[in-house]
Amino acid sequence: MMPQREASEQVDSTYGRYEGDQTFERRAHETFYEQPLGRGPADKVYPALPDNKNLLRLLTFVVAIAALIAFSFICLIIAGGTGGWISFCAACLATFIIAVVVIDKIK
């Protein structure tokens, strides 16, 4: 037969005692921003949105190259001469600055 425990030992012991819903008690006094997200049964977890940064940067590069080809045709073949070369250099500089700013601003 198993020996019986003393009455004082059973009263002091907290093992097995029902303590209620601890997560609810903890959340009741927290503010909204302190509560962990995605922990409750009704919370939804959505997948991350696709990242299109590199695609937009590549598209900006392709547009800049196409603009340079068009400017070279217009300035060097149609206009020609020294004025054509100066116009082409100005168009290259403008295209470069615009492309760098656009690629830098894509975040």
N, C-alpha and C positions, 0 to 999 in steps of 0.2 A: 504494500500500500504506500501511496505517496504521502509524505508529511504535509500537513496543512501550513499555509503561510500565516504569518501573524497579520492581524487586522491593520496595524499601522503601515505595514509594508504595502498592502493592497491600496490603501488610500493615497500614499505618496507616489506610487507608480503612475506614470503618464502613458505607459505603453498600452496601446490598444484603445485609448480613449478617443472618442469622436471629437474632432476639432473644427468641424464645419468646412466650408469651401474656402480654402486659404487663398486661392487666386482671386476670388470675388472680393474678399476682405481687403486684399492688397490693392486691387484696382479701384475700390470704392473711394479711397482717399487720395488717389493720384489724380493729377490733371491729365487732360487728353494727350498732351505731347509726351508725357512720361510713360504712357502705356506702350508696351511692346506691340509692334504691328504683326499681323499674320499669326497670332497665337490662338485666337478663339476659333470655335467650330464654324462660325458664320463668316469669317474673314476670307476674302478671295485673294489668291496670288495670281497676278497676271504676268505673262512672259514679257521679257524686255523688248522694247521696240527695236526694229532693225536699224542698224547704224549705216547711214548713207553718206557719211562724210567723205570717204575715199572716192566714192563714185562721183560726187559733186566736184571734188578736186580734179579728178580725171577729165570730167566733162569740161571744166574751165580750161584745162590745158589744151584739149582738143579744139575748143572754140578759139583760143588764142593763136594756135598754129594755123587754123583755117583763115583767121583774120590776117595773119602775116603773109600767107600765100596770096590772098586777095589784094592786099596792099602792094605786094611786090609786082603783081601783074599790072595794077593800075598805075603805080608810080614809075616803075622802071620801063615798062613796055609802052604804055599809052602816053605818059607824060615825057619820059626819057630825059636825057641830058642831066645837067647839074641840078636843076630844080627837082627833077624826079628823084635823084639820090637824096637830096636834102629832105624832101617830103617822105621818102621811105624811111629814113633814119628817125624822123619825128614820129611817124606812125609806129615804128618798132618800139621806141621809148614809151609812147603812150600805151601801147598794148601790153608791154612788160609791166608798167606801173599798175594798170588796171588788173591784170591777172594776179600780181603779187598781193594786192589789197583784197581781192575777192577770195583767193585761196587762204589768206591769213584770217579772214573774218568767218570762214566756215568752221563752226564749232560743234 
